[in-house]
């Protein structure tokens, strides 16, 4: 083939994606024009994907899966796309996010920062920018993190909406992030969240001391079939747990946390004090 551009699949995730598309296409004896017609993209687009000149999208990945018969498999192009997109996230978190968007109930506990489901875009951008300055992520990965925050929040506005229970360690609301105006807007967002009919917001005060059952962020999902799933993470690792026998004790400890934390009324009052700058 004239002007065929060879690519090293090991050079980047995008190159590996493109090389795999080309291999499966050629295994079937299809030209780029043939594949383009099947997925309703131009042959120029196919060429750009195969040579890693253009990144794949979720829509493209899903169409390719249907054409190649890989949809819903462990080797699907959609999964490869998600792994590629969320490469800067901890293990297990991208999969957790997929379940979170379909859960009937979401329970979470956070320490130190406002959780993504409640972050304003400005607050999320400051955190992502800080990670870039530390060299923890690239600028592109930081942008993806901010976009993921918006996607997660949008998924929870579906009809009917899920119940969302949130317990924030007091450090979340006292730790300044960004300019004062950004933090004030973030605290306002928390108050607005607490006013929703399907949410419960509580603060675990410093005074709880050793009674606080968790030291690290924790997420618990109740799915539509009432099965349970939890996700917990440290600074460098994340763990998604699907076995109910392991999740139930965590859920019990979460209920104890809620019982000991400030009521929603008292929590909102504390947030309002901080927002207004009163002691």
N, C-alpha and C positions, 0 to 999 in steps of 0.2 A: 504494500500500500504506500503510495507516494505521500511524503510529508507526515508520516505517522510519528507522533511525538511519544517517545518512550518515557515512562515515569517510574520512579522508584516508590513502590507502595509503602516502604518503611520510612520515607522521608517526612511524612506528616499524616495525620488522620484523614485530612481531605484527599490526599493522594491515594491512600488505601481505599477510600470510598469510591473514588473515580476508577481506580484499577479494577475493582470488583465489578462495577457496572459494566466496564468494557469486557471483562472476561466472560460474564454471564451472557452478555449480548452476543459475543462471538461464538460462544458454545452453541448457541441456537441458530447460528448462521445468519443473524440479522445485521443489516447495515445500520448506521446511525439514523438514517432516514426512516428505516423500518421501526426502530424503537421510538423515534420521535412521534410517529403517527399513533403508536399504541398508548403513549402517556400524554399526548396532546401538548407536547413542547416542541420547539423548533430543533432541527438537527444541529444548529449552531449551539443551542443550549446543551444538548447532549455532549457535544464535543468539549464544551467548556467544563462540564462536570467531570468528564473522563480524564481530562488533562489538568484538573485541579485549578483551573483559571477562575472558576466560579464556585462558591460554596453551595452545597445542596440545601434545600429548604425542607421543612416538615412535609409540605404538600407533595413535593417531588419524591421524597423518600417513600411516602405511602403509595403513590402511584407506581413506583418502581417495584415495590413489594407485591402489588396486585399482579403486575405483568409477569414477574419472575416466580410467583407462587411462594414468596417468603413471608407474607403477612402473618403476624402473630407467632412467629417462630423465634427461637433464641438467636437466630442469625439474621433477623429482619433488618432491612435498611433503616427503618424507623428507630430501632434500638441503637444501631450504629450512629445515627444522626444525634440521638439524645446523648449518647456517651461522648460523642465528639463535642457537642455544644456545652455539656456540663462537666467537661474535663477538669475544671478547677474546683468542683464541689467534692465533698467528702463521699466516700463509698456508701452506697445505700440511699443517699438523699434524693437523687433524681427519681428512683423508683418510688420512694416515699411520696414525693410530690405528685406523681401520677395517681396514687391512691387517695391522697388528700383531696384532690379536686372532685372526687366522687363519694367521699365519706358522708355518712349521715350525721356524725358527731366528731368534732375535732377538739381535743384537749391539749393544751400546751403549757409548759413552764419554761421561763427564760430567765437568764442571769446576765446582768451587765449591759445588755443592749435591748432595745425594743425589737420584738420578733418580726420577721418579714411580713407576716400577714397584717400587721398593724402599722408598718412603716409608711411615712410619706415619701414621695419620690426624692425630695431634697435630702431627707435623712438617709435614705438608702444610698444616694449618690455620694454623700460624705463618707460613709463607711467603705464603699467600693473604692473611692479615690484614695483613702488611707491605705487600703490593701495594696494599691498600685505603688504608692510611695515606699512601702515596706519591701516591695519586690515580691510579694506573695502571689500576685496575679498580674497578668498583662492588662493593658488598657481595653483590649477587646473582651477579655474575660470579665473585667469589671462592668462593662456595658451589658454583658449577658446576665450578670448577677442582678443588676437593676431591672432589666427587662423581666427576669424570672419573678422578681417580687411583684411586679404588676400583673403577670400572668396568674400567679397564685391567688392574688386578691380578686381578680376577675372571675376565676373559677368558683369562688365561694359566694358569688352573687346570683347563682343560678336559682331556678324556681323548681321545687321549694328550696329555700336555703338551708344549709346545715346548721346545727347548733354548734356554737364555738365558745368554748370555755377557756379563759386565759388567766393564768396566775403569773404575775410579774414579781420577781425579787425587787425589793426597794431600790437596789442599785440601778435597775433599768431606767427608772424615772429621775434619779438624782445624777446620773452620769451625763455631763454635758457633751453633746455631739454637734459639731458645727457652730455656726453663729447663734447668738441668743434667739434670733427670729426663727431659725430652723427648729430649735428645741421647743420654742413656744408653740409653733404650729404642730409639732409632733405630739405635744401634750394635749393640745386641742383635739387632735385626731383620736387620742385615747378616750377622751370624754365622749366624743361623738360615737365611737364604737360601743361604749357602754350603754348608750341610749337605744341601740338597735333591739328589736324584739326577740332576736334569736341569739343573743350574746350574753355572757357573764364575764365581767372583768374584776379581778381582785389583785390586791398588792400583798405580798408576803413581807411584812416589815422586818427590819433588822432585829427587832426585839424578840423575834421567834427563836433566835439563837440556834441551839442544838436541836430544837423541835422541827426544824426544816428537814424534810425527808430526802430532798434531792440537792446535790451540789452542782449538777450539770444540766444543760438544757434537755428537755424531754417533750416528746410528742406522742399522743395516744389517739388512735383512730378507731371509731366504731363504724364499720361498713354497713351497707344497706341490708345485708343478710345477718347483721348483728355480730359478725365475727370481729375480733379485735386485732390490732396491729400497733406496735410501738416503734419509735425511732429515738435513739439516744446518741449523743456524740460527745467526743472530747475535742481537744484542739486539733488532733491529727487523724481521728478515726470516727466513723459513723457505723451504727449497727441497726439494721432493720429486723425486728423480731415479729414473726407471724404465728408462733405457737401460743395459743391462748393460755396454756398452763403457766407460761412464763410472763405473759402480759397481765393476767389477773392480779397478781400481787402488786405490780406497778400501779394498776388502776386503783387498788385499795389504798396504797400510799398517797396517790393523788387526791383521793377523797379526804384523807386525813389532812393533807396540805390545805385543801379548800376550807375545811372546818376550822383550821387554826388561823388562816389568813384573815385580813381585814374584810369586812363585808363590802359589797359593791358600793354602797352609799359612802362608807368611810373611805374606801379606796379613791373614789372620784373626788371626794373632798380634799384628800391629800394631794392628788394630782392638780386640782384647781389652785391650791395654795402655792405649789411650786410654779405653776404657770404664771400666776400673778406676782410671784416673787415675794410672797409673804411667808413669815416663819411658821 
